[in-house]
Amino acid sequence: MLKPVFILLLGVMLVTPMAANALNIKDYHKEVMTETDGKVDCAACHGDAKRKTVPDAATCSSCHGSPEEVAKLTERPADAGHSVEPNPHNSLHYGTDLPCTYCHQEHKESKVYCNQCHEFTYPQMKR
Amino acid sequence: MSKTQGINSGRRQLLKGGMVMAAGLGASIALPASASCDSAPVNFDEIVDVLVVGSGFAGMSAALQAREASVSVMVIDKMPVFGGNSTINGGAMAVAGSALQKQAGIEDSVDAMVADMLRAGRGMNDVEMLKLVCNGTAESCQWLIDYGVNWKPFVQHFGGHSVQRVLQTVESSGAGIIRPLIKAARDKGVTMKNQTKLEGFVQDEAGRVIGVEVREGFYFPNERTGKIRRIGARRGVIMATGGFGRDIEYRMMQLPELNSDLDSTNHAGATSEALKQMMLIGANPIHLDQIQLGPWASPDEKGFGTASQFNTIATYPHGIVVDVRTGERFFNELADRKARADAIMTRRDEKGQPVYPIGFTNAAGASKAQTLDWGLKYKVISKAETLDELATIYGMPAKALKAQVARWNEAVKTGIDKEFDRPMQEAIVLDKGPWYAVRMWPKVHYCMGGVKVNTQSEVLHLVSNKAIPGLYAAGEATGGIHGASRLGACAVAEGVVTGRNAGRNCAAASAVTLKQV
């Protein structure tokens, strides 16, 4: 009775480390998140936290700058009309409080948090 | 805290618990409410005087008011962002006796506002709390101005109010209140923690609430994310946790017809778990089946969207709403929300499917509608040069529509709406285009029900009807103030006034001595 369970466990143990590396990462992150041997460096974002833990947004800031700095990069021109979408990084409702990880997803398609209510397009956002 | 540390402290707690039981001690030992058979004394990871759960109007007002009394304050919110529904709402606050009313020569009083809310509430209201709210609006309006809130320079007439008494932020959003309050709170040293979800209360042996257990680093809506920590509250915990409009399972237990076919204006975090935690320690839930539908929403967009603002500021005061099949009006467009939502939801075909009514006004009627351009951009609002074109767009009978508009214009000229007895202060003659129109269908908007509180904002126990020591509640989390139907712009009034009331009373409560890890 125990035997199949053991085989299953062994299988899981063998597959698990490979599965971690098999997770997709975004093309534009490949260079900085891959070690010289071609393996993805999970700790670059996850640190020593257990797998599947969403990284702290401070990790993003160490390369991309503070939320305020990121917001400056996507500022709307002062005279922008309704054809220009709102600044995704400085919301009327939330300021710069929303952690990066609620829109930008590394291992699956990114999404726009605001679009739970809105219909913003943000064509330049890498999904 | 690392994993090993977690295990060690757990073991330590277990050993201590065993010793306490063996020694037969008990007095002044705190018990976690979720595990009352475990008599381990509670070590808190962090301790403050006043802990506020939720960061909408009620939560932020409570936090700032408490902080004004120089006690330490922490606000926690399970969401990644602060402000809950408040920061995505329309930013409209009913105020009895505002400076703007006086400027406009509008006579109003606290008694008139109470009477309007009692009428809409079908007499089910908690009158003491209702009076407390209405009585506090003018002073709270000034308090908000002092914290940097900017109101539009005119008063509006919302449905169910007997006079124009609604102020609105220049942003047309509750963000115009929430953002300044968050900034002030941070400047004054209030600790603001997002992604921190309430798991349960910690009570001492006498039943006093002395803290909470939370998941810190919670990633909504993934249930098991984050780390369990305990936060102590020497003076009390204020629950400003809102309603459960987006909790389809729980709202259907109250009202089965509010099923998943109905959208909601609420944010995704408007669920019932905080309410349930309060009930678990004895809070008295009242009016939970009184759930309001917003009668100004459109099925052509998600949530509150652009139509809701357009309808409250343009269509309802300055336009009319017609049945798409007949081109004719069928209700008083300035009735209270329940009357309007109920009327709209009678428009169904023989299979029971919705037949969306059309609300419209002209350019003059829509002149103050800030969301008009966005609504046009996202094709929620349609524009027509003539009534014939409007009829074509929606498939309405043009002749009947034009006859209805002519009848309406006669009513405006006489000042009396013989068809549906609508108040006519803001009505205008609709004699020229262009026309702006939306399809309408109500959405789940607000929970009138919640926990029963007294005028000190203390949560009352179901059995004793006495305050649960250390537990306060404010805003939508409480029940009874609005009775069967809340009037528009009265949630901001309620949130700010009762939040401040809770903050003031909790900050003044006696402090218990707690132990930090």
Chai-1 contact restraints between the chains, C-beta under 6 A:
chainA,res_idxA,chainB,res_idxB,connection_type,confidence,min_distance_angstrom,max_distance_angstrom,comment,restraint_id
A,V54,B,Y219,contact,1.0,0.0,6.0,A-B,restraint_1
A,H82,B,D373,contact,1.0,0.0,6.0,A-B,restraint_2
A,H82,B,K377,contact,1.0,0.0,6.0,A-B,restraint_3
A,L92,B,A175,contact,1.0,0.0,6.0,A-B,restraint_4
A,H93,B,T87,contact,1.0,0.0,6.0,A-B,restraint_5
A,H93,B,I88,contact,1.0,0.0,6.0,A-B,restraint_6
A,H93,B,A175,contact,1.0,0.0,6.0,A-B,restraint_7
A,Y94,B,V81,contact,1.0,0.0,6.0,A-B,restraint_8
A,D97,B,V81,contact,1.0,0.0,6.0,A-B,restraint_9
A,L98,B,P80,contact,1.0,0.0,6.0,A-B,restraint_10
A,L98,B,V81,contact,1.0,0.0,6.0,A-B,restraint_11
A,P99,B,P80,contact,1.0,0.0,6.0,A-B,restraint_12
A,Y102,B,P80,contact,1.0,0.0,6.0,A-B,restraint_13
A,C117,B,K302,contact,1.0,0.0,6.0,A-B,restraint_14
A,C117,B,G303,contact,1.0,0.0,6.0,A-B,restraint_15
A,E119,B,Y378,contact,1.0,0.0,6.0,A-B,restraint_16
